[in-house]
Each structure stands twice: as C-alpha cells, then as structure tokens.
Amino acid sequence: MKHAKTFLVGAAAALGIAAGAAFADPYAPYKGETLVVNFPAHPHFNAVMKVLPQFMKETGINVEVDQLQYLKMRERQNLVLTKPKGDYDLIAYVVFSKADYVYADQIEPLARFFMNPKLADPNYDPEDLIDGYVQNIGVAGGKKGYLPGPTGALFGVPFGSETSVFGYRKDIFEKHGLKVPETYDELLDLACRIPELEPGMGGLASRGKSGHQASHAFLLHLAPLGGRVLDDNWNPIVNNDAGIEAGEALKTILECGPEGGTSFGFAEAKNAFLQGQAAMFLDSTVVAGEVDNPEKSRVVGKVGWAPHPMGVRRGSQTGGFGIAIPKNAQKKEAAFLLMQWLTSKKADRMIALEGGNPSRFSTHADPDVNAEFPHMKVFGEALKHADPDWRPIIPVWGKINSDLGTTLSKALTGEMSVKEALDAVAERTRGIMEEAGYHTFQ
C-alpha cells in the first residue's frame, strides 16, 4: 500500500496451539494466508506490533498492518468500507465510529463466530473483559441503541482501551502536606491552591481547545457530577444544574492551570504535566506509558496515581479503541482468529508488558505487569467505575459534540457565561435530535 506507512510482519512456521493430538489445529486451514489490518499510530498499537510476530509463529498466518494517524485512518476506513470488496480484514476504531459503522451495516456482528466450535476458543473467558469497555466499544442495539440490553449485539471487542485516571506529583504533595483529592471539592481547591504554593506551576493540566478537546474535558466532569448530555427520552439536559457545575469546574481548572490551557489539546495537556508545568493530571490512562520515560518526561519517579475523584459518582470515562471485522472483509474467519488471539488473556498480558493498554481484569491484577507498571493496579480499581454512558454514542453525536466544544470554549475564554453557552447548545441539540427522528414516538 503506497498511501500509508505499512508494516509487513513476516510469517514463520506454525507451531499450532493444540493441547494434544486429539485436538485439531484451528489455524491449519488458514496457514499461508495474509491478513491486512488497519491500526492507528498510537502507543497501544505500537506495543501490538511487537507482539504480532508471536501470532505468526504460532499460526502460520501472515499479517500486514496499515498503520495510520487516527484521523487519516478514519478517512481511509470511510472509503474502504463502502467498496464491494474491502482492503481490510480487521480494523481498529474508536467508540465514535461504532454507531456510524453499525448503523451503516459496515461491520460484522460477532455472534456467528463465537458460536462456531471450529473458531471459538473455549478458554477465551469473555467475562474477564472489562464490562464498561465491552459495553462502550463493542455493543450496539440495546438500551438507547448503543448500550447493552435484550436487543443488543456484539460488533467489536475492546482493544487499546482507556479510562480517566488522576495523576499527581508525589514530591509536591509531600512537600506541602497535601492530601490526594477524593472529591471534586477537594480537587478544585487543590487546583487553585497549588499555584499559590508553587509559583509558576499550574494546578491541573487539562484540555481546553475549542472543539472536541473542550467537549472531552467537559464530559470528564459532567458524568461524575451527575450530569448527562441527553436524558433517556433524548431530551437535552446538558444545561441543567449538573451541566453548569461541570462547566464551571472546567473553567476553574483552566484558570488555575498551566498558562495557555484554553489552547491545549490532549497532547499539550499531557506534555505540560510531563514537563513539570502542572502538579496534577486528570485524563486518559494513555499518559502512563510516558510518565517514566526519561526521553519524554521530567517527572520520572515522581508521579502517583489515584481513581477519578468522586462527585455524585466517580463516573470515569470509557474510551480508546476496539477491533472489528468489516462486512466487506475477504478473510473473515481468519480475521476472527486474529481478533480472538489479540484479545486473549495471553496476548493482552504480552501487550501490556510492552506498554499497551490492557482490556482484561486479569491483566490489571497480574503480578508481572504490576511489577513493570505499578500504576496498573490503580487503573484496575478505576475501571470498576468506568461509565459506558458518559457520552451518547449515536450517529448525530458528531454534530452535537462539535457544537458543544465550540460554544463552550467561548465560556472558557470569557466571551459568555457557562449557562449561556450550555443553553445555546441544548437548544440546537433539540433541533438536531428532532431532525434525526429521535422524538418520533414522543
């Protein structure tokens, strides 16, 4: 493929996985075949690239990886998934794409693969997969159309999952006798006390840039503080008391954070924390892979971790990536075997040890993983509070999300009040929902 950076992982002789001669090798019919997969340029998938040769060695199946920057990956998938015959046998996708791909009938329901005794590994242990991730990334058609329920079905498996977690400078907290915040009141108090205690240092590094970055930062606080964008009848409630409280919390965090926070995306907020410009961080767990890397961090060995602080609930985010089989894939059964292998207990652990984001409870509790990455146990605790409904995963979410982030940024920079911004968003959201037919049965 000339359009992107492509990795070809060479095949090796298959070893098979049969426990004994009485068991057939499930990979045997596919030995020598080449699967083409589409992954993002992302730390988790960089770790995956180090583990894929083991799949080759065990199965004799070749894997060619087309690895693209996330937005380019989505653009490429939008083109490829509409073709009669697809270029990809397996794709990675973010949760936003789940609703679009399922609604357009572009990815395979997975039931028939897990029902096939020639493909499904009885030791896969799906109960070990983190519930919130499975619900958020993989399930569609249930409650609200994007959550589990009697009418729901599985379309993907979490792979490269992320949640929100609280990071803090242990040395700064010890120096000033500060307590790790357990509540939002404590968090906001510290956010503005730290700059007074440590002149030149911000309290909490946060996203604030207009658009989806500001929206993401707002949503991080909305769910814990008891809010939602929409109620169960699709009515906008983003501008209720909980919504206003979340907006004001974000505004306070940015005012007391590192300079330039209203122009920060995730990368800038992360780097501000890694470079010692802020004493706290509250966002995706993906930052943990760089905290103790001396090439990227000035805070090596100085960072502690804790769960997302408590509001009305903890309500940590669920996000990151999943993997799915396109409807137009040409080698679906072999693709399922790769999907199953990559998300198995063994591979999840291997990928975690290479610095990836595990999606299983057992990996977060694994002693070797915790010896290498001591934060993993805390992340496992945080995942018990992961909220699969912290944002609505519906086809019109892109429009709502863009408007929310753009309008809210005007409140964050003082052009209007938080209430005025959220009232305007709620009014336009109602129109979007009505036009899309969400109020048809009301």
Secondary structure, DSSP 8 states (H G I E B T S, - for coil): --SS-EEEE---------SSTTS--TTGGGTT-EEEEEEESSHHHHHHHHHHHHHHHHH--EEEEEEE-HHHHHHHHHHHTTSSS-S-SEEEEEHHHHHHHHHTT-B--SHHHHT-TTT--TT--GGGB-HHHIIIIIEESSGGGTS-STT-EE--EEEEEEEEEEEEEHHHHHHHT-----BHHHHHHHHHHHHHHSTT-EEEE----TTHHHHHHHHHHHTTTT--SB-TTS-B-TTSHHHHHHHHHHHHHHHTSSTTGGG--HHHHHHHHHTTSEEEEEEEGGGHHHHT-TTT-S-TT-EEEE---BSSS--B-EEEEEEE-BTT-S-HHHHHHHHHHHTSHHHHHHHHHTT----BHHHHH-HHHHHH-TTHHHHHHHGGGB-TTSS--STTHHHHHHHHHHHHHHHHTTSS-HHHHHHHHHHHHHHHHHHTTTTTT-
